[in-house]
Amino acid sequence: MLPKFLQSSYTRYKDDTNSFATWLLQAAGKCGYQPPSLTSTASTLNKGKSKSKNKAANHSDPVQYTTTIKDLQLLADVVAKSALTVPKPVLIIAKRAIKLRKHVTSWFLGQGDSQNNKRHAHFISALEKVCETLEWRMNNSSKPDSEKPSPTSEAGGGDADLDMFLNKFAVLTVEEPQEPQQEQRKTPESKQVVKVELVENDEDEATDSYFGLIFFKTYCLFQDLYNMRAFISHTWSEYRDKKIDLMNAAVVTDSALQLARDLVQEVADDWSTSIPSPVGDLQKLVFNIACMTRGIDATPSAEIGLPYNKYMSDVAEWCYLPTSILLESFADVLQDDHLPVFKKGYFGTYDVKANRERMPVGQKFNEDKIILLQLLPEFCLIDKSGIRMLTPDAITTGLLEFCKTKEVTPWLCFASQVLLDVHHIMRHSTLGAFEDLRISGLRIQKTIDDYLKVSKSHPQPQFWPKEGDDEIKAIRFAVDSWIMQDPFSELRRLSMPGNNAPENHVLFSQHAILCGLSLFHLNTRMQSVGQQLVTQWYDVQQLAFLYNLAKTESHKNLSWPDMETFIKIHGESHIFIGSRPKNASESLNRLELATGISSAARFARDSRNREDFHRPDGKNPRVLTPTTTIANLFRDQYVPGFRQDGGIRNIDNVLDTLSHEPSLKVPSKELQPSNPQVMFQRKWSNTRNIGTLQLLALLKSRLFDEEPVLLFNYFGMHKRSLELLRLIKAKEHRKFVQYFTAAYMPDESLISNIVILIHHVARGSAQGARAMGLSVNTGSRIVMSCGDVMQEYLRKNGDVACKELRVFCKNKRPIQDEIDCDKGRSEEFSYWFGIEEALEPKVLASLMTGIPIA
């Protein structure tokens, strides 16, 4: 089911009407009036309980009242005749409910004139009269507030006022009748939480059978799905236009599909308990009712190849009838022990250059038929072969279930339409989703190959488990078997009759959402094992201390953009255990504490001058953890082996954290009131609930911010750290032997130890300088020497990771803070120039020609 903190349009409608009724009851109660027909379920709930238990229950559990629209009118009359002031949000929520109901039903009827308004439910007409009564009271008030604009105005801070109102009046407290002895000692416990439910059971309501509550809830469902579909389409347009990355678009889309499934199931459950009719016919039922209310014959327009009336195409598409018809036609050909084969060109040719916006309805339907019927056999192939997909996605899971059950559900029709929409949006793209996946796969392969090559140049560390290398090799194997090769090619060849050569990667090339989730799967695994690698070696972190020390003491202009990005990702306080150290002694103390070879007791006053020396062994360093909050949540869903409580349904576990992040409160040109993060923070803090589209917009915004962090190359940082440490060791080897004997480094897997040795020498130099009365600011010779090595090495290798991010990231703002992008180049030239630097020539040749690497 949909998480409680999320609101569908129908849920918000019910909350609005109930909150409106609750406020009216409280306001009328202050005037000394209570409707005689008001009923409460509190007495039945508390029956048989002791008096003390009753008191506790009254304080914690709300008393549920039910009222009708007739009672509401009486309450409004009482309030209108009183001196009470009607708050602006009261009418805002009532009119918002009226607007929603009118919008949904009016659009469905295909009419919007005043004549159509007469066909709306009596309930809404009566609710409008209640609002008019309260508005009359506000317009005729003699209070100063009467000079202010209408409370129904949607301008200004109405939304903020409404959020505060809903938070304040989500539950209301009213005084319970008290015995004389209780009145003398009023306590907070004497108040009882009250909720009012506004029911639609007037006799006149039954005359409009088409617009009963269950039908209205169904229309709200399709309206919510329509809004989700529009949001998803806009998201993929942003990806096509290179504004967001493929992973972002895929994760947001898959999350929307999961939420949509909960919305559909909720309505389906209501239908199954209300009317004994198959839920699978829900779309046809809605379509037929629309034809009746519009007075249009439901006969299909067969002359243009359309299985429904072309004049009702807007409603048919609104309730996903076309995809329902296509799925049912495919279900008719499904047979046990038989794989359906799509004959290319049988239904026509899909023209990627055609303008879909100008196509007639029949041609659009035929395009959808070509795409969907070409893809559906691929899912049958997956089902029959039993191959486990690299990562789960809602569409593939739903279609695999369809291949088994042949059951066409409203949600499956919606999901299939989303798949078609994404395909149409990407039709003009010169670089499709699968090409993005393939390029990223080549990058991952090169990164892993470089790591494996470096690993052979030193002994196997005792602190790096074999399981770590196994995971790295497993990632490379996944890229090779799923992206570079087609795991279904042989099965497809055997299933196709004749000598027709089957196409490779049919599924990935036409399922952009699966491509994005597969890329997210691989990148999150790379991030996780890369952080484990750097944690255990602790070479990058130790070089951060040396880099900072060199900048402090000898090389003020030393620049290492990759290291600055690394520190920014994980935070100075985590890397340096506080702010950056200002001298060698402070840097050594922090470094020993960070590596785990020292404890806080080491900094006691009586132990500051101890000269005992420790070597880090990779067992107790400060662990690097993902700072990608949202990506980390979804990693648990899309990467088997992690926790199973991740994903969109459990996002409420992190919403509180996101709402209190300092970054959201820092004034910035980027954080305008329309920014999704700012809107979320205000909404969540006031009401503790959020709409589905608001949540999806927040996810997209956060994933955009987290993209460079997720793609940061920890393997490359490890490789370059080893290279730099080897250069320093080669230059200062004689001094290390002189100070610490030839046993200062047992083997090269512990090469990062030399950073601590350098710190010990630097601290000793500072202490010696103070003993001789010299200036401590002169710096240490060994730090100056290391700074020279670093400056020379970093001149060519200091921004390799940032270059990769500029090539592969759509969000380039964090990288541009440290190093200026090539502004003079065009976007396309800059992209391919960066690709040439990031990939090896042999790999690049394979990419350009499409020929796999031998």
N, C-alpha and C positions, 0 to 999 in steps of 0.2 A: 504493500500500500504506500501511497504518497506520504513522505515524512510530514509530521504534524506542523512543523514550522513553515512548510510551503503552502501557498494558497493558490488553488485554482480559481477561476473567475466565479464559479458557482459558490465555492466556499466563502470567497470574499463577499459575494452578494448576500449569503445567509448571515455572515458576521455583521454586515452593515445593517441589515434589517433588524437583527436581534439587538445590536448595540443601540439602535435608534429607539426600539421599544423599551429597552432597559432604562435609557435616560428619561423617557417620557413617564415611565412608572415612578421613578425616583422623584421627578419634578412634581408630578401630581400628588405623590405622597407628602411632599413638603407643604402642599396646599391643603392637606387633610383629606384627600380623596383617594379611595381605592375601589376599582371596579368590582361589583358584586360577583361577576362571572369569572374573576381571576382564579385560576386553579394552581395548586402547588403540589409537587411530588415529594416535598421534604418530609411530610408527616408519615408517608408510607415507607420512606427510606429509613427513618429513625425509629419506627415503631418497635417496641420491645426492648429498646436500649435503656440503660440506666440514665439518670439525670446528668451525671458527670460526663458520661460518654456522649450524651446528646449535646451538651455544651461544647465539647471538643469537636464534635462533628459539625455543629452549626458554625463554628469558627473557621474550620478548614474546608469543608465541603459546601459548595454553593447551593442555595435553595433554587430549584428549577421551577419557574413559572411558565405557563403558556397563556397566550392571549391572541385574540383575533383582530382583524383590521377594524371591526366595529368598535371594540374596546379601545383601540388606538385613537379613533376619532374622538371618543369621549374624553380620553386623557388629554388630547390636543386642545379640546374646547376649554377644559379646566385650566390648562397652562396659559392659554391665550387670554383668559379673563383675569389672570393673576398678575402680580407685579414682577414675576420672575423674568430674567433675561435669558433668551435662548442663545446659547453659544453658537458661533459660526460653524464649527465642525459638525454640529448636530444635523443641520440641513445639508451639509456637504455630503455626508455619508448616505443620507436618505436619497438625495438626488443622484448620487453615483449609482446606487442600486437601481433606481428607475431608469437611468440612462443605459445601463448594461442590459436590462431586460428588454427595453425598447429596441436597442441596437441589434441584439441577437435575433429577436423575432421579426423585426421589420426587414432586416437583410434577408432572412430566410424566405419571407413572403415575396421578396423582389419588388417591394413597393415602399414608399416612405412618405406619402401624402397624409393629410388629416383624416381622410376616409379610412385609411389603414389603422389609425390609432384606435378607432372604435372597436376593432377586433382584438385588441389586447385584453388581457385578463382583467377582470373586475378588480382584482387585488391591486394592480398597479394604478388603476384609475383612482381607487380609494386612497392609496398611499399619496398620490399627488394632491388630493384634497386635504390630507393631513398636513402636508408641507405648506399648502396655501394658507391654512389656518394659522400656522406658526409664523409664516412670513408676514401675515397681516399684523400679528402681534409685534413683530420686530419693526415693521415700517411705521407703526402708530405709537411706538414707545416714546415716552417723554424723556427717557434717559439720554445722557450725552452720546451713548453708543449708537443712538438711532441715526446720527448724522454720518456714520461710517458707511462704506460701500456695502452692497448686498452681501449677505453671508454665503450666498451660492457662487460668488465670484471665484473663478479658477485662477486668477492672476496672483502674483506676489507669492507670499509664503503660505498659501492655503494648504499645500501638502504637508508642510512642517506642522502647522496648527492641527491638521487632521491626525497626523501621527501621534502628537502629544495627547490629543483627545482620546484616541483609541487605546493608548497605553493607560491613561488615567481611568477610563470608564470600561476597560475590558471586563472588570468585575466591579460591582457597586456594593456599598454597604448601606443598610437601612436599619433604623432602630427597631429592635424587637420589643413587644409589649413586656413590661417588667412589673413585678410585684412591688408593693410599697417599700419593702426593706431593701430591694435591689436598686431602687431609684436613688437611694441615699449614697450609694457607692458605685457610681458608674465606672466601668472598666472597659478596656478595648474589647474584652471578650463578649460584651453585651451587644456587639454589632455582628450582623450576619451577612455573609456574602450572598448576593442575589444575582441570578441570571434570568433573563426573559427570552423565551422563544416565540417568535411571531409565526403563527401557523396560518395556512391558507385553506380554511375549511368552511368558508361562507357558502351558503346555498347557491348564490348567484355564480359562484366560481365554477360550478359543475356544468353550466351551460356552454362553456367554451372548452370542449373536450380536447381539442387539438393542443391547447396550451396549458395542460396540466403540468404539475411540477416536474414529473419525470421527463416529459418532453422538453421542458425548458432546460433541465439539467443536461439532457442530451445535446441540445443546441449549444449550450455553454461549452460542452466537451469539444465539439467540432470547431467552435470559435477559438478555443485554446490551442487546438492542434493546428489550426490555420495560422495563428500567431507564431507558434513554434516553427512551423514550416517556413514562414517569411523570415524569421530570425536565422534559421539554418541557412537559407539561401543567401542572405546577406553575408553571413560568416564565410561561406565558400567564395562569394564574390571578392571578399577581402583577401582571401588566400590567393585566388587567381590573379589579383592585382598586386600581389607581393607585399601586402600590408601586415599579414600575420603568417605564421608558419603552418606547415601541414599538420604537425602534431596537435597544435592548438585547435584547428578546425575540426579534426577528427574526434578529439576528446570531448569537446563541447557538443558535437553532434550526437555522439554515442550517449552522452549524459542526458541530452534532451530526449532521445528515444527511450531511455529507461524511465524517465519521468512520465513520458507520454503513455508508456505501457501501464503505469500505475493509475493514471487518469482514466484510461479506457476500462481497466478492470473494475474500478470503482463504480462506473456507470453500468457496466455489464452486470455486476452483482445486484444493483438496484433493479435492473430489468428482470433478472432471473427470479427475484422475489416478488415482483409486482405483476408481471404479465407472463403467463406460461408460454412464451414464444421463443424460438431459437435466437440467441444473440447474434449469430452469424447473419441474420436477415436484417440487422439493425440499419445498415446503410440503405438497403432497398426500401425499408420502411420509411426512413426519413426522406428519401428521394421521391417516393410515391406520394407522400403527404404534401411535399412541396409542389408536385405537379397538380394535385387536387386544389390546393389553396390558390395557385396561380391560374387555374383553369386551363392548363396545357396538357394535351394528350401525351402519355408516357411512351407512345409507340417509337421504337428506335428509328433513327435516320439511316436506314440501310443503304440508301443511294450513295452515301459518302463513306460507307464502311464503318459507321458509328453504331455501337450496340445500345445507344440511348438517344433520346431526342436532343438534337443539336441546340434547340432553344432552351434547354435546361442544362447546358454544359457547365454553367457556373456552379449550380448546386451539385451536379454530379462530381465535379472536381473537388468541391468543398467537403463532401462526405466520402471522397476517395472511392467512388463507384468504379471508375475506369480500371484502377489497379485490382480491384476486387474481381472484375470480370476477367482480366488477364490471368490472374492466379487461379481462378476456377477453371478456366479453359486448359491451363497446364495441368491441373490436378486430374483432369479427365484422361490424360495420356500416361499418367504414372502407373507403372505396373511392377509387380514384384519380380526381382531378378532380371530387370531390364533397365538399361540406361537410355534416356531420351537423347536424341542427337539433333542439334540445331543445324538446319541446312542454310548456309549463308546465301543471302539473296532471295530466299523463298518469300519473305514478306516485303522485299524491297531493299534499298540501300540507305544506310544512315549517312547523310551528308553533313560533315562537321562544319562546312562553310555556310550552310543555310541559316537564314535568320528565322529563328523559331517564333519570335514575336509576331511576324507577319504571316505565319502559317494559318490555314483554316483549321477548324477543330478536328476534322477527320485526319488530316495529315499529322497533326500533333499526336493523336492517339496511335497512329501507325508507327510513328517514331518510337513511342514508348513500348509498343509491342515488339519491335525489332530488338531493342536494348534488353528488355526484361526476359524475353524468351531465349535470347542468346546466353544470358547469364544463368538462368535457372538450372540448366543441365550441369553447370559447374558445381552447384550445391548438391545435386544428386550424386555427382562423382565423389564428392567429399564424404557424403553419407554412406555410400556403398563401400568405399575404400577403407573407412574407419581411420583416416589420417587425422591426427590431432593438430589443430591449427596453432600457429605460433602464439597467437593471443586471441582471446575471445572478443567478439563484438556483437552488438545486439542484432544487427541485420542478419549476419551469418547464422547466429544461433537460432533466430526466428525462422529463417528459411530452411535450415536443416531440420527443424521440428516439423515444418510444413511438408517436407519431402517424406516424412514418416507417417504423419497423420492425415495429410491432404485437407486439413482444416484451415479455412480462410477466415481470419479474425479481423476486426476493424483496425487493431494495432498493426498487424502485418501489412495491411493495405497502406496505412500511413507510412510505415517504415520503407516499403517498396517505392512509394512515391518520392520519399526523401532521397533514396538511392538514384532514382531517375532525375530528380532535380539537380543533384550534384553533378551528374553526368552531363546534363545540358549546360550547366554553368561553365564547366571546364572544357566545352567543345572547342572554343577558340584559343585555348591556352597552348602556347608553343612548348611549354615545359610542363608535362602532366605530373600527376601525383606519383605515378610509378617511377618516372624519371628522377624525381626528387628523392624517392626512397632508394633508388639504385645508386645515385651519386653519394648519398649519405652512407649507404652500405659499403661503397668503395673506400670512403674515408675511414670507416670503422676497421675495415680489413687492413688498411695501411697502418693505422695506429697500433693495432694488435701485432702486426708483423714487425714493426719497429721495436715494440716492447720485447717480443720473443727473441729478436736478434740481440738486444742489449742484455737480456737475461743470460745468454750464453757466455757473456764476457766476464762473469763473476760467479763465485761459488753460490750454490743454492742457500739462501738464508734460512737459518733455523726458525726465525720468527715469522716467515711467510709460508703458510701451509700449502700443501699440494692442491687442496681444494680450490685455492685462489686461482692457480694457473689452470685448473680444470674448467673453472667457470669462464675464464678469458678465452680458452680454446673453444668452449661450447658456444660462446657468442659468435666467434668467427665461423664456426660450422653452421650456425643458424643463418648467418648472412649468405654463406655460399649456397646452402641447400634451398633456401626459400626465395632469395632475391636474385642471385646470379644464375641459379638453376631453377627450373620449374618442376616442383615435386609431382605434378599431375601430368606431365607431358607423356610419359610412357603409358599411364593408365588411359589417358585420352586417346592415344594412338591405337591401343588395343580395342577400345570401345567404338571407334569410328570405322564404318565399312568402307571398302574401296581403297584407293591409293591416295586419297586426299590428305595432304600433310596438315596436321592440326596446328593451330596457332599456339605460340608459347605465352604463358602468363596472361591468359584470358581473364582470369579472376582479378588479379592485381591491377591490370591495365584498365579495368572498368569499375573497380571498387575502390575509389579514392579514400573512403573512410577506413577500410581495412589497411590500406597503405599507411595512413597516418598513425593508426594505433600500433601497427607493427614497428614503425619507426620509433614511436614513443616507448614501446617495449624494449627495443634494443638500446636506445639512448639511456633509459633509466638503469638498465643493467650495467652499462658502461660507467655511468656515474657512480653506482653503488660499489662495484668492484674497484674502480679507480680510486675512490676515497679510502677504501680499505687498504689498498696498496700503499698510498701515501701515508696513511696512518701508521702502518707497521714499519715502513722504512724510516719515516720521520725525517727524510732528507730535505724536502721542500720547506717544511716548517723551520728546520734549523738554519737553512740558508736565508730564510726571512729574517732571523735574528742577525746573521752576519751582514746581510744587505743593509739592514737598518743601522748596525754599528758602523759600517763603512761610511754610510751617508752622514752619520752623526760626527764621526771623528776625522775623516780624511777626504772623502769624495762627496762634497755637497751636491754636485750635479749628477751623481750616479742615477741612471734611469733604468728601471726594469718594469715595463708596463704589465707583463704577465704576472709578476709577483704582486704588483699593486692590485691587480684584478683578483688574484687568489686571496689576498688579505681582505679585500672588500667583500668577497663572497662569504667568507667565514667569520669576518669581524675581527677588528684589532684586539678586542678583549679576549677572544677565544685563542687567537694565535699567541699573543704576548701576555696573556693573563693580566689584562689591564691596558693602559695606554702604552705607546711605544717607549721602550727603555731609552734613557738619556745618556748613559755611560756604560762602560764595560762591566763594572761591578754589578750594576742593576740588571744589565742584560744577561749576565751569567746566572744570577740568582733566579731570574724568571725562566731562563732556558732549562735549568736543572729541575725546576718545579714543573715545567711544561712536559719535559720528557719522562717524568715519573721517577727519576733517579734521586730525587730529593723530596722532602716533605715540608710542610709549613713550619715544623719544629726546627728545621735547618736555619730559619731566619731568626731564631731566638738570639738575644743580645750576647749570651755567653758562648755562642757557637759561630759567630760571624767570621772569626778569623781562622777557622779550621781550614786546612789545606788538603783535606782528604779528597781523592779523585775517584770519580765513578764513570763507568762507561754505560751508555744506554744500550739496551739489548732488544728494543722493539716490542717489549712486552707491556709496558705501562705508559705509553704516550697518551696525550690528549686526543681523543677520538674525533675525527672529522665526521660530522653528520650533515645530511642534506639540509640546505637552507631553502629548498624549493618546497614550500608548504603544500601547495595544491598538487604539484607534480608528485610529491611523495605520497599524498593521499591516494592518487589514482594508480601509482605504482603497485600498491597492494592489490589492486583489482586486475591489472593487465599483465602482471608478471607472476606466474605461478611460483610458489615457494615462499612468498612473503605473507604478511598477515592477510586474513580473509575478510577483515572488516573495513576495507577501504571502499572507495567509490562514492558516487553522488548521493546514495541513500544515507551515508554516514558523515556527510560533510558538516552536519551541525556540530560535530566534535571539534571543528577548527574555526567555526564562524566567530565564536567569542574571541579567539586569539586574533583573528584578522581584524575584528572591529576595534581592537585596542592597540593595534600596531602604531608606533609613533610616526612611521613614514606617512600614514594617512593624514596626520594632523599638521605636518610641516607645510607652511604656505609655499605654493609653487604655481607657476603658470600652467603646469600640466593638470593640477588638481582643481578644476573648475567645478561648480556645483553640479554640472551634468556628468562629471566623471563617475563611472560605475562604482568605484571604491568609496567615494565621498557619499554617494547616494545610499550605498549599502550601510555605511557606518551610521548615518542618520536614521535610516529605516530600522535597522536591527536594534540599535540602542533604545529606540522609542517604543517599538511594538513587539520585538522578539519574533517577528515573522517576516517573510519575504516572498515575493511572487516568483513564479518559475522563470519568467524572462529576466527579471532582475538578477536572479541567481546565475543564470547562464551568462549574462553580460559581465557579472563579477568574475566568473571563471575565465572567460575569454581575456579580460583585462589582466588578471593575475598570471595566467599562463604566458601572456605576452611579456610581462615583466620577468618571468622566471626562465624564459627561453635561453638567454646567454649563460645563465648559471647552470642549467641542465646540460648544456653542450660543452662546458669547459673541459679541456683535455688534460686530465690528471696524469695520464700515461706519458704525454709529451713533457709535462713539467718534471716528472720523475726521471725521464731519460736525460733531459738537459741539466738537471741537478747533479746527476751522476757525472756527466761530462765536465761540469764546472768544478765539482769536488776533486776530480782526478787531476785537473789542471793545477788547482791549488796545492794538492798533495805533491805533485811532481816538482813544483817550484820550492816548496817549503819542507821537503822531506828531511833534509839534513838538520834543520832546526827542530823538527818534531823528534828526531832521534836524539838530538842533543838534550832536549828538555825532558823527554818522556821515555827514553831508551828505544831500542829497535822493536820492542813488543807493543808499541803504542797502537798498532792496528793489526789484530790477529789475522783477518782476511778482509777482502775488499767489500764484502757484504756489510761491514760495519764502517764504511768509509765516512759516513756522516758524522762519526765521532770527532773528526778533526775540527768541526765547528766549535765543540766544547773545548778542545785543546787550545784553539786560537783565543777563545774567551779567557781561559786561564792565563795564558801568556799576556794578553792585553790587560787583565786586571792586575797581574804582577807588575807590569810596566807602570801602570798608574800608581800603584802603591809605592814603588821605588822612586818615582818622580816626586811624590809627596814627601817621602822620607828625606830626599835631597833638597827639598824646598823649591823644586821646579814647578812650572805650570803644568797642570794635568791636561790642559786643553791641547797640548802638543800632539797627542795621539800616540798610538803604538806602531812600531815599525811593521809588525806582522799584519796588522789590520790594514795599513797603507798598502802593503804588498798584495794582500788579498783583494783590496779594492781595485788595484791596477789590473789584476787578472780578470776580475768581474767586469770591469769597464770594457776591456778588450773583447771578452766573450759576448757580452750583452749587446755590443754594437751590432752584431749580426743575428743574435739569437734571443734577444730580450723581448721580442713582441711576436713570436711565432704563434702562440695560443690566441692572441688578439687578432692576428691576421686570419686564422681559421674562423674565429667568431664573426668577423666581418664578412667572410664569404658565405658561411652557412646560416647565419642568423638573419631574421627579418627585423628584429629589434636591435638596432645598432647604437642606441643612445649610451648604454653603459660603457661600451668600448671606446666611443668617441671622446669620452671624458679623459681618457689616458693618452690616446694617440689619434691624431687627426686623420680622417679618412681621405682618400684621394678624390678631392672635390672636382678636379678638372676632368675626370673620366666620366663617360656615360655609364649608366647603371649596368647595361648589358656587358660592356667591355670590362668594367670593374669586376663583374661576376666571373667571367671566364678567365680573366687575368689571375684572379684569386684561386680559381680551381686549378689552374696550371701550377701554381706554387704549392697548393695543398696536396695534390695527387702526383704520383710518380708518372713519368712519361708513358710507360707501358700501360698503366691503368687508364690514363687519359686517352690513349689511342683506342683502347677497348670501348671507352665511353662514347667516343665520337663515331666509331664504326659500328658499334653494336655487336662486335664479335667478342665472345667470352675470352678471358685470359687463359692461356694454355697452362 
